[in-house]
Amino acid sequence: MDREKEHIIADKTMLRVARVTSMVFTPFSIPFLSFLVLFLFSYLRIMPMVYKLIVLGIVYCFTILTPTITIFLFRKINGFARQELGERKKPILLTIISYVFCLLMMRRLNLPWYMTGIILASLVVSIICIAVNLRWKLSEHMAGIGGVIGGLVSFSALFGY
């Protein structure tokens, strides 16, 4: 009986860890986390705090807040449950539009190319996900993690780490 209880507790713990990991590493948060890491662990940490907060605010608004709100509204307007959204065509087009506006805003502010490159890479990955999902089922989470790994490799080469 004790082994059965331990098994149930272990299963619940694994589900909690999976949910938290999925929430932290959602494709929406990856660009924001990339900028956060860039500002904390590269030479960009010497930038003024106001500059970093403005850039992080723009990235947060266009890559996390806007897509989350538009997908919520899309679900409410169409009457989809959260589980149904995964089975139906995901409203990733709304996310792509938001990323395009983020890219335009960053270009208008004349941010360095390696910063706008993060958003551009996220945008390209999203478009590739749409194209691939027409034929095969591709996990956006895995594509996002692949983007993080690619970003780490490219920034390590760029900054000489």
C-alpha positions as CSV (number, residue, x, y, z in Angstrom):
1,M,0.0,0.0,0.0
2,D,2.8,2.4,0.8
3,R,4.5,1.8,-2.6
4,E,1.2,2.7,-4.3
5,K,1.0,6.0,-2.4
6,E,4.6,6.8,-3.1
7,H,3.9,6.1,-6.8
8,I,0.9,8.4,-6.8
9,I,2.9,11.1,-5.0
10,A,5.8,10.8,-7.5
11,D,3.3,11.0,-10.5
12,K,1.8,14.2,-9.1
13,T,5.2,15.7,-8.5
14,M,6.3,14.9,-12.0
15,L,3.1,16.5,-13.4
16,R,3.7,19.6,-11.3
17,V,7.3,19.9,-12.5
18,A,6.2,19.4,-16.1
19,R,3.5,22.1,-15.8
20,V,5.9,24.6,-14.2
21,T,8.6,23.9,-16.8
22,S,6.0,24.3,-19.6
23,M,4.8,27.6,-18.1
24,V,8.3,28.9,-17.7
25,F,9.6,27.7,-21.1
26,T,6.5,28.5,-23.1
27,P,7.4,29.7,-26.6
28,F,6.0,33.1,-25.6
29,S,8.5,33.6,-22.8
30,I,11.7,32.5,-24.6
31,P,12.4,35.9,-26.3
32,F,11.9,37.7,-23.0
33,L,14.1,35.2,-21.1
34,S,16.7,35.6,-23.8
35,F,16.8,39.3,-23.3
36,L,16.9,38.9,-19.6
37,V,19.9,36.5,-19.9
38,L,21.6,38.9,-22.3
39,F,21.2,41.8,-19.9
40,L,22.3,39.8,-16.9
41,F,25.2,37.7,-18.2
42,S,26.9,39.6,-21.0
43,Y,28.7,42.9,-21.2
44,L,25.2,44.5,-21.7
45,R,24.8,44.4,-17.9
46,I,26.6,47.8,-17.8
47,M,23.8,49.4,-19.8
48,P,21.6,51.8,-17.8
49,M,18.8,50.2,-15.9
50,V,16.2,52.4,-17.6
51,Y,17.3,51.2,-21.0
52,K,17.2,47.6,-20.0
53,L,13.7,48.0,-18.5
54,I,12.4,49.7,-21.6
55,V,13.7,47.0,-23.9
56,L,12.4,44.3,-21.5
57,G,9.0,46.1,-21.3
58,I,8.7,46.2,-25.1
59,V,9.6,42.6,-25.5
60,Y,7.3,41.5,-22.6
61,C,4.3,43.5,-24.1
62,F,4.7,42.1,-27.6
63,T,5.9,38.6,-27.0
64,I,4.0,37.5,-23.8
65,L,1.2,39.9,-22.9
66,T,-0.3,40.7,-26.3
67,P,-0.3,37.0,-27.6
68,T,-1.7,35.8,-24.3
69,I,-4.5,38.3,-24.3
70,T,-5.3,37.8,-28.0
71,I,-5.4,34.0,-27.6
72,F,-7.6,34.4,-24.6
73,L,-10.0,36.6,-26.5
74,F,-9.8,34.2,-29.5
75,R,-10.9,31.4,-27.2
76,K,-13.7,33.4,-25.6
77,I,-15.1,34.7,-28.9
78,N,-15.0,31.3,-30.6
79,G,-16.1,29.4,-27.4
80,F,-13.1,27.0,-27.3
81,A,-12.0,25.3,-24.2
82,R,-8.3,25.4,-23.4
83,Q,-7.9,21.7,-24.4
84,E,-9.8,22.3,-27.7
85,L,-7.3,25.0,-28.7
86,G,-4.5,22.4,-29.0
87,E,-6.7,20.1,-31.2
88,R,-7.8,23.0,-33.5
89,K,-5.7,25.2,-35.6
90,K,-3.8,27.3,-33.0
91,P,-4.1,31.0,-33.4
92,I,-0.3,31.3,-33.9
93,L,-1.0,33.8,-36.6
94,L,-2.0,36.3,-33.9
95,T,1.4,35.6,-32.2
96,I,3.3,36.2,-35.4
97,I,1.5,39.5,-36.0
98,S,2.5,40.6,-32.5
99,Y,6.1,39.5,-33.1
100,V,6.2,41.5,-36.3
101,F,5.0,44.6,-34.4
102,C,7.7,44.0,-31.8
103,L,10.3,43.8,-34.5
104,L,9.1,47.0,-36.1
105,M,9.1,48.8,-32.7
106,M,12.6,47.6,-32.0
107,R,13.8,48.7,-35.5
108,R,12.2,52.1,-35.0
109,L,14.1,52.5,-31.7
110,N,17.3,51.6,-33.5
111,L,18.2,48.7,-31.2
112,P,21.3,46.8,-32.1
113,W,21.0,44.1,-34.7
114,Y,21.7,41.3,-32.3
115,M,18.8,42.3,-30.1
116,T,16.3,42.6,-33.0
117,G,17.8,39.3,-34.2
118,I,16.3,37.5,-31.2
119,I,12.8,38.6,-32.2
120,L,13.5,37.9,-35.9
121,A,14.7,34.4,-35.1
122,S,11.6,33.8,-32.9
123,L,9.4,35.0,-35.8
124,V,11.2,32.8,-38.3
125,V,10.8,29.8,-36.0
126,S,7.1,30.5,-35.6
127,I,6.6,30.7,-39.4
128,I,8.6,27.4,-39.8
129,C,6.4,25.8,-37.2
130,I,3.2,26.8,-39.1
131,A,4.7,25.4,-42.3
132,V,5.8,22.2,-40.7
133,N,2.6,21.7,-38.8
134,L,0.6,21.6,-42.0
135,R,2.1,18.2,-42.6
136,W,3.5,16.9,-39.3
137,K,2.8,17.8,-35.7
138,L,5.7,19.8,-34.3
139,S,6.1,20.9,-30.7
140,E,6.4,24.6,-30.4
141,H,8.1,24.1,-27.1
142,M,10.8,22.0,-28.7
143,A,11.3,24.5,-31.5
144,G,11.6,27.2,-28.9
145,I,14.2,25.3,-26.9
146,G,16.1,24.7,-30.2
147,G,16.0,28.5,-30.7
148,V,17.4,29.0,-27.2
149,I,20.3,26.6,-27.9
150,G,20.9,28.2,-31.2
151,G,20.9,31.6,-29.5
152,L,23.4,30.5,-26.9
153,V,25.7,29.2,-29.5
154,S,25.5,32.3,-31.7
155,F,25.9,34.7,-28.7
156,S,28.8,32.7,-27.4
157,A,30.5,33.0,-30.8
158,L,29.6,36.7,-31.1
159,F,30.9,37.7,-27.6
160,G,33.8,35.3,-27.7
161,Y,32.8,33.0,-24.8
